[in-house]
């Protein structure tokens, strides 16, 4: 299914991203790992290549909190690869405070603005590689989210749980709007909740959280399913959990709001709506 196909996974050096990259490498895909830290990325790349028996595992570095670095990453991908078959926007974080160099709240920047910009900048490669797939890792936390366009435009969005929930809702709405815009192109877009997973995203003592969370391997199953299964080859614009389609929040289905969010986000990241 994926042999010889180019698959990009962001946040691929640990957790769900690593397990997703490993599974795709085992399917003999050409895997491109996007990581922030070179040492950790190199180590994970070598381990994945060895465990999968696949030498075609590349590493690209990017701090996704920086829009400039996202643009540089996209340019490097376009220069290196003529086609793209799978894009897994997996990287994410949960931050209680802090703003990026662009003035955005950090969680919003990494969990939503970065995948929005990167995906749009890679659409031509994805269209060249059809049938191709976009997989966005969201969260059940999106049910607690709300889109406040005025706050986004003023760069006055909340931090902490509010930022996380809002960002994950924005990612679901982006997925649905993207799927509508890609109808008939051969490119699909879906999103998912991986379940409560014991990964580095949670800045809480592991001894407290791990007994209640699933492993990264378990959490990666739906990402891998959406990236590779023939069962969902023609499925687009859906939200999944445990490899099954689920209903997302009521707000996520507001098409008018999704178009407004798309236009506002395009302006924030410097794209033409």
C-alpha positions as a LaTeX table, in Angstrom:
\begin{tabular}{lrrr}
\hline
Residue & $x$ (\AA) & $y$ (\AA) & $z$ (\AA) \\
\hline
Unk1 & 0.00 & 0.00 & 0.00 \\
Unk2 & 2.68 & 2.53 & 1.03 \\
Unk3 & 5.80 & 0.95 & $-0.42$ \\
Unk4 & 7.86 & 3.69 & $-2.06$ \\
Unk5 & 5.38 & 6.40 & $-1.05$ \\
Unk6 & 6.58 & 9.56 & 0.72 \\
Unk7 & 5.04 & 10.08 & 4.16 \\
Unk8 & 5.73 & 13.01 & 6.48 \\
Unk9 & 5.15 & 12.80 & 10.24 \\
Unk10 & 5.63 & 15.86 & 12.43 \\
Unk11 & 6.74 & 15.44 & 16.03 \\
Unk12 & 8.17 & 12.07 & 15.04 \\
Unk13 & 10.94 & 11.49 & 17.57 \\
Unk14 & 8.74 & 10.37 & 20.48 \\
Unk15 & 5.29 & 9.24 & 21.53 \\
Unk16 & 2.52 & 8.84 & 18.95 \\
Unk17 & 4.65 & 10.43 & 16.24 \\
Unk18 & 7.46 & 7.93 & 16.68 \\
Unk19 & 5.09 & 4.98 & 16.65 \\
Unk20 & 3.38 & 6.33 & 13.54 \\
Unk21 & 6.69 & 6.85 & 11.74 \\
Unk22 & 7.85 & 3.37 & 12.73 \\
Unk23 & 4.67 & 1.72 & 11.45 \\
Unk24 & 4.87 & 3.56 & 8.11 \\
Unk25 & 8.55 & 2.63 & 7.80 \\
Unk26 & 7.63 & $-1.00$ & 8.35 \\
Unk27 & 5.22 & $-0.65$ & 5.41 \\
Unk28 & 8.29 & 0.31 & 3.34 \\
Unk29 & 7.26 & 3.93 & 2.91 \\
Unk30 & 9.80 & 6.71 & 2.45 \\
Unk31 & 9.34 & 8.30 & 5.87 \\
Unk32 & 10.23 & 11.93 & 6.55 \\
Unk33 & 10.46 & 12.70 & 10.25 \\
Unk34 & 10.00 & 16.32 & 11.27 \\
Unk35 & 11.52 & 17.05 & 14.68 \\
Unk36 & 12.61 & 20.09 & 16.65 \\
Unk37 & 15.69 & 18.66 & 18.39 \\
Unk38 & 18.52 & 17.34 & 16.20 \\
Unk39 & 20.02 & 14.95 & 18.72 \\
Unk40 & 16.69 & 13.39 & 19.65 \\
Unk41 & 15.63 & 13.32 & 16.01 \\
Unk42 & 18.82 & 11.62 & 14.85 \\
Unk43 & 18.55 & 9.01 & 17.60 \\
Unk44 & 14.92 & 8.25 & 16.77 \\
Unk45 & 15.64 & 8.12 & 13.04 \\
Unk46 & 18.40 & 5.55 & 13.53 \\
Unk47 & 16.23 & 3.45 & 15.84 \\
Unk48 & 13.27 & 3.51 & 13.45 \\
Unk49 & 15.43 & 2.62 & 10.48 \\
Unk50 & 16.96 & $-0.30$ & 12.40 \\
Unk51 & 13.67 & $-1.58$ & 13.86 \\
Unk52 & 11.85 & $-1.38$ & 10.52 \\
Unk53 & 14.70 & $-2.57$ & 8.31 \\
Unk54 & 14.02 & 0.49 & 6.15 \\
Unk55 & 16.92 & 2.76 & 5.17 \\
Unk56 & 14.60 & 5.33 & 3.61 \\
Unk57 & 13.95 & 7.34 & 6.77 \\
Unk58 & 14.86 & 11.03 & 6.59 \\
Unk59 & 15.03 & 13.73 & 9.25 \\
Unk60 & 14.11 & 17.39 & 8.80 \\
Unk61 & 14.38 & 19.92 & 11.61 \\
Unk62 & 11.79 & 22.55 & 12.43 \\
Unk63 & 10.57 & 24.50 & 15.43 \\
Unk64 & 6.87 & 24.55 & 14.60 \\
Unk65 & 6.24 & 27.49 & 16.90 \\
Unk66 & 7.97 & 29.68 & 14.30 \\
Unk67 & 6.05 & 30.51 & 11.13 \\
Unk68 & 9.33 & 31.34 & 9.41 \\
Unk69 & 10.69 & 27.88 & 10.20 \\
Unk70 & 7.49 & 26.25 & 8.97 \\
Unk71 & 7.93 & 28.07 & 5.66 \\
Unk72 & 11.57 & 26.99 & 5.47 \\
Unk73 & 10.54 & 23.40 & 6.18 \\
Unk74 & 7.91 & 23.46 & 3.44 \\
Unk75 & 10.43 & 24.87 & 0.96 \\
Unk76 & 12.92 & 22.13 & 1.83 \\
Unk77 & 10.26 & 19.45 & 1.39 \\
Unk78 & 9.27 & 20.89 & $-1.98$ \\
Unk79 & 12.92 & 20.93 & $-3.08$ \\
Unk80 & 13.61 & 17.36 & $-1.97$ \\
Unk81 & 10.45 & 15.50 & $-2.89$ \\
Unk82 & 8.45 & 15.70 & $-6.10$ \\
Unk83 & 5.35 & 14.10 & $-4.63$ \\
Unk84 & 3.81 & 13.64 & $-1.20$ \\
Unk85 & 1.40 & 10.84 & $-0.38$ \\
Unk86 & 0.75 & 11.16 & 3.36 \\
Unk87 & 1.04 & 14.14 & 5.71 \\
Unk88 & 0.48 & 13.39 & 9.39 \\
Unk89 & 0.23 & 16.60 & 11.39 \\
Unk90 & 0.99 & 14.96 & 14.72 \\
Unk91 & 3.16 & 17.45 & 16.61 \\
Unk92 & 1.47 & 19.20 & 19.49 \\
Unk93 & 2.04 & 20.60 & 22.93 \\
Unk94 & 0.25 & 21.88 & 26.00 \\
Unk95 & 1.63 & 25.10 & 27.45 \\
Unk96 & 0.44 & 27.01 & 30.50 \\
Unk97 & 2.02 & 30.26 & 29.33 \\
Unk98 & 4.30 & 31.87 & 26.79 \\
Unk99 & 4.19 & 33.44 & 23.35 \\
Unk100 & 6.09 & 32.68 & 20.18 \\
Unk101 & 8.42 & 34.96 & 18.23 \\
Unk102 & 5.38 & 35.81 & 16.08 \\
Unk103 & 3.39 & 36.94 & 19.12 \\
Unk104 & 0.97 & 34.00 & 19.24 \\
Unk105 & 0.12 & 31.93 & 22.28 \\
Unk106 & 2.43 & 28.90 & 22.05 \\
Unk107 & $-0.15$ & 26.11 & 22.10 \\
Unk108 & $-2.23$ & 27.79 & 19.38 \\
Unk109 & 0.88 & 28.30 & 17.25 \\
Unk110 & 2.10 & 24.70 & 17.39 \\
Unk111 & $-1.19$ & 22.80 & 17.56 \\
Unk112 & $-3.11$ & 24.78 & 14.95 \\
Unk113 & $-1.31$ & 27.56 & 13.07 \\
Unk114 & 1.68 & 25.37 & 12.15 \\
Unk115 & $-0.34$ & 22.50 & 10.63 \\
Unk116 & $-2.62$ & 24.98 & 8.85 \\
Unk117 & 0.34 & 26.72 & 7.23 \\
Unk118 & 2.39 & 23.60 & 6.52 \\
Unk119 & $-0.54$ & 21.76 & 4.94 \\
Unk120 & $-1.42$ & 24.66 & 2.68 \\
Unk121 & 2.19 & 25.06 & 1.57 \\
Unk122 & 2.38 & 21.35 & 0.69 \\
Unk123 & $-0.95$ & 21.00 & $-1.10$ \\
Unk124 & 0.58 & 20.98 & $-4.58$ \\
Unk125 & 2.89 & 18.10 & $-3.62$ \\
Unk126 & $-0.08$ & 16.22 & $-2.16$ \\
Unk127 & $-2.08$ & 16.79 & $-5.34$ \\
Unk128 & 0.89 & 15.52 & $-7.36$ \\
Unk129 & 0.92 & 12.33 & $-5.28$ \\
Unk130 & $-2.76$ & 11.45 & $-5.47$ \\
Unk131 & $-4.37$ & 9.47 & $-4.06$ \\
Unk132 & $-2.93$ & 11.12 & $-0.97$ \\
Unk133 & $-3.98$ & 11.73 & 2.62 \\
Unk134 & $-3.79$ & 14.40 & 5.30 \\
Unk135 & $-4.16$ & 13.21 & 8.89 \\
Unk136 & $-4.57$ & 15.76 & 11.68 \\
Unk137 & $-4.15$ & 14.64 & 15.29 \\
Unk138 & $-6.73$ & 16.53 & 17.33 \\
Unk139 & $-8.23$ & 15.62 & 20.71 \\
Unk140 & $-11.50$ & 14.98 & 22.49 \\
Unk141 & $-10.62$ & 18.22 & 24.30 \\
Unk142 & $-12.02$ & 20.04 & 21.27 \\
Unk143 & $-15.50$ & 19.50 & 22.75 \\
Unk144 & $-14.57$ & 22.13 & 25.35 \\
Unk145 & $-13.23$ & 24.55 & 22.77 \\
Unk146 & $-14.72$ & 27.69 & 21.25 \\
Unk147 & $-13.55$ & 29.80 & 18.33 \\
Unk148 & $-13.10$ & 33.49 & 19.16 \\
Unk149 & $-11.92$ & 35.09 & 15.93 \\
Unk150 & $-11.56$ & 38.57 & 17.47 \\
Unk151 & $-9.21$ & 37.22 & 20.14 \\
Unk152 & $-7.18$ & 35.35 & 17.53 \\
Unk153 & $-6.82$ & 38.41 & 15.34 \\
Unk154 & $-5.70$ & 40.49 & 18.34 \\
Unk155 & $-3.34$ & 37.70 & 19.48 \\
Unk156 & $-5.13$ & 37.69 & 22.82 \\
Unk157 & $-6.11$ & 34.02 & 23.00 \\
Unk158 & $-6.04$ & 32.18 & 26.36 \\
Unk159 & $-3.29$ & 29.84 & 27.53 \\
Unk160 & $-3.50$ & 26.51 & 29.34 \\
Unk161 & $-6.53$ & 24.28 & 28.86 \\
Unk162 & $-8.43$ & 26.99 & 27.01 \\
Unk163 & $-5.70$ & 27.28 & 24.40 \\
Unk164 & $-5.41$ & 23.52 & 24.03 \\
Unk165 & $-9.17$ & 22.95 & 23.64 \\
Unk166 & $-9.60$ & 25.88 & 21.25 \\
Unk167 & $-6.62$ & 24.82 & 19.14 \\
Unk168 & $-7.90$ & 21.27 & 18.81 \\
Unk169 & $-11.36$ & 22.55 & 17.82 \\
Unk170 & $-9.77$ & 24.83 & 15.23 \\
Unk171 & $-7.86$ & 21.83 & 13.87 \\
Unk172 & $-11.08$ & 19.81 & 13.49 \\
Unk173 & $-12.83$ & 22.71 & 11.73 \\
Unk174 & $-9.78$ & 23.21 & 9.50 \\
Unk175 & $-9.90$ & 19.52 & 8.58 \\
Unk176 & $-13.56$ & 19.70 & 7.58 \\
Unk177 & $-13.14$ & 22.90 & 5.57 \\
Unk178 & $-10.00$ & 21.52 & 3.91 \\
Unk179 & $-11.87$ & 18.36 & 2.92 \\
Unk180 & $-14.62$ & 20.45 & 1.34 \\
Unk181 & $-12.07$ & 22.47 & $-0.63$ \\
Unk182 & $-10.25$ & 19.32 & $-1.77$ \\
Unk183 & $-13.29$ & 17.49 & $-3.10$ \\
Unk184 & $-12.50$ & 15.90 & $-6.44$ \\
Unk185 & $-8.72$ & 16.34 & $-6.15$ \\
Unk186 & $-7.85$ & 12.86 & $-4.86$ \\
Unk187 & $-6.54$ & 14.31 & $-1.59$ \\
Unk188 & $-8.41$ & 13.37 & 1.58 \\
Unk189 & $-8.30$ & 15.06 & 5.00 \\
Unk190 & $-9.37$ & 13.48 & 8.28 \\
Unk191 & $-8.75$ & 14.11 & 11.96 \\
Unk192 & $-8.73$ & 12.01 & 15.10 \\
Unk193 & $-8.65$ & 11.72 & 18.86 \\
Unk194 & $-5.82$ & 9.34 & 19.84 \\
Unk195 & $-7.17$ & 8.70 & 23.33 \\
Unk196 & $-5.50$ & 9.70 & 26.55 \\
Unk197 & $-1.89$ & 8.84 & 25.82 \\
Unk198 & 1.15 & 8.82 & 28.10 \\
Unk199 & 3.43 & 11.14 & 26.10 \\
Unk200 & 5.71 & 14.11 & 26.74 \\
Unk201 & 2.90 & 16.57 & 26.00 \\
Unk202 & 1.65 & 16.35 & 29.60 \\
Unk203 & 3.74 & 18.34 & 32.04 \\
Unk204 & 2.44 & 16.25 & 34.94 \\
Unk205 & 4.41 & 13.67 & 36.94 \\
Unk206 & 4.39 & 10.39 & 35.02 \\
Unk207 & 3.77 & 8.34 & 38.16 \\
Unk208 & 0.41 & 10.12 & 38.54 \\
Unk209 & $-0.80$ & 10.02 & 34.94 \\
Unk210 & 0.57 & 6.84 & 33.38 \\
Unk211 & $-1.71$ & 4.34 & 35.19 \\
Unk212 & $-4.71$ & 6.08 & 33.59 \\
Unk213 & $-3.31$ & 6.56 & 30.07 \\
Unk214 & $-2.80$ & 4.27 & 27.09 \\
Unk215 & 0.60 & 3.65 & 25.56 \\
Unk216 & 1.90 & 5.64 & 22.60 \\
Unk217 & 1.67 & 2.47 & 20.51 \\
Unk218 & $-2.03$ & 2.18 & 21.31 \\
Unk219 & $-2.54$ & 5.90 & 20.77 \\
Unk220 & $-0.95$ & 5.78 & 17.31 \\
Unk221 & $-3.30$ & 3.14 & 15.93 \\
Unk222 & $-5.88$ & 5.54 & 14.54 \\
Unk223 & $-3.23$ & 7.78 & 12.95 \\
Unk224 & $-1.71$ & 4.74 & 11.26 \\
Unk225 & $-5.15$ & 3.51 & 10.19 \\
Unk226 & $-6.06$ & 6.83 & 8.57 \\
Unk227 & $-2.65$ & 7.09 & 6.90 \\
Unk228 & $-2.61$ & 3.62 & 5.41 \\
Unk229 & $-5.82$ & 1.59 & 5.50 \\
Unk230 & $-7.60$ & 0.93 & 2.20 \\
Unk231 & $-10.85$ & 1.08 & 4.19 \\
Unk232 & $-10.63$ & 4.87 & 4.37 \\
Unk233 & $-9.00$ & 5.59 & 1.02 \\
Unk234 & $-12.02$ & 7.56 & $-0.19$ \\
Unk235 & $-13.15$ & 8.88 & 3.20 \\
Unk236 & $-12.63$ & 12.59 & 3.85 \\
Unk237 & $-13.79$ & 15.27 & 6.25 \\
Unk238 & $-14.39$ & 12.93 & 9.19 \\
Unk239 & $-13.40$ & 12.66 & 12.85 \\
Unk240 & $-12.16$ & 9.30 & 14.17 \\
Unk241 & $-11.49$ & 7.61 & 17.48 \\
Unk242 & $-10.28$ & 4.01 & 17.94 \\
Unk243 & $-10.28$ & 3.55 & 14.15 \\
Unk244 & $-13.99$ & 4.37 & 13.96 \\
Unk245 & $-15.79$ & 7.45 & 12.71 \\
Unk246 & $-17.25$ & 9.52 & 15.54 \\
Unk247 & $-19.34$ & 12.66 & 15.88 \\
Unk248 & $-17.32$ & 15.74 & 16.80 \\
Unk249 & $-18.62$ & 18.80 & 18.67 \\
Unk250 & $-21.63$ & 20.74 & 17.44 \\
Unk251 & $-19.55$ & 23.86 & 16.83 \\
Unk252 & $-17.13$ & 21.93 & 14.63 \\
Unk253 & $-19.84$ & 21.46 & 11.98 \\
Unk254 & $-20.56$ & 25.17 & 11.53 \\
Unk255 & $-19.51$ & 25.64 & 7.90 \\
Unk256 & $-19.89$ & 29.42 & 7.89 \\
Unk257 & $-17.71$ & 29.69 & 10.99 \\
Unk258 & $-15.18$ & 27.33 & 9.44 \\
Unk259 & $-14.87$ & 29.57 & 6.37 \\
Unk260 & $-14.43$ & 32.60 & 8.59 \\
Unk261 & $-11.79$ & 30.74 & 10.61 \\
Unk262 & $-9.98$ & 29.76 & 7.41 \\
Unk263 & $-9.88$ & 33.35 & 6.16 \\
Unk264 & $-8.78$ & 34.74 & 9.52 \\
Unk265 & $-6.07$ & 32.11 & 9.93 \\
Unk266 & $-4.80$ & 32.70 & 6.41 \\
Unk267 & $-4.25$ & 36.35 & 7.25 \\
Unk268 & $-2.55$ & 35.50 & 10.55 \\
Unk269 & $-0.02$ & 33.19 & 8.88 \\
Unk270 & 0.45 & 35.29 & 5.76 \\
Unk271 & $-1.45$ & 33.27 & 3.17 \\
Unk272 & $-4.00$ & 34.51 & 0.67 \\
Unk273 & $-7.49$ & 33.37 & 1.79 \\
\hline
\end{tabular}
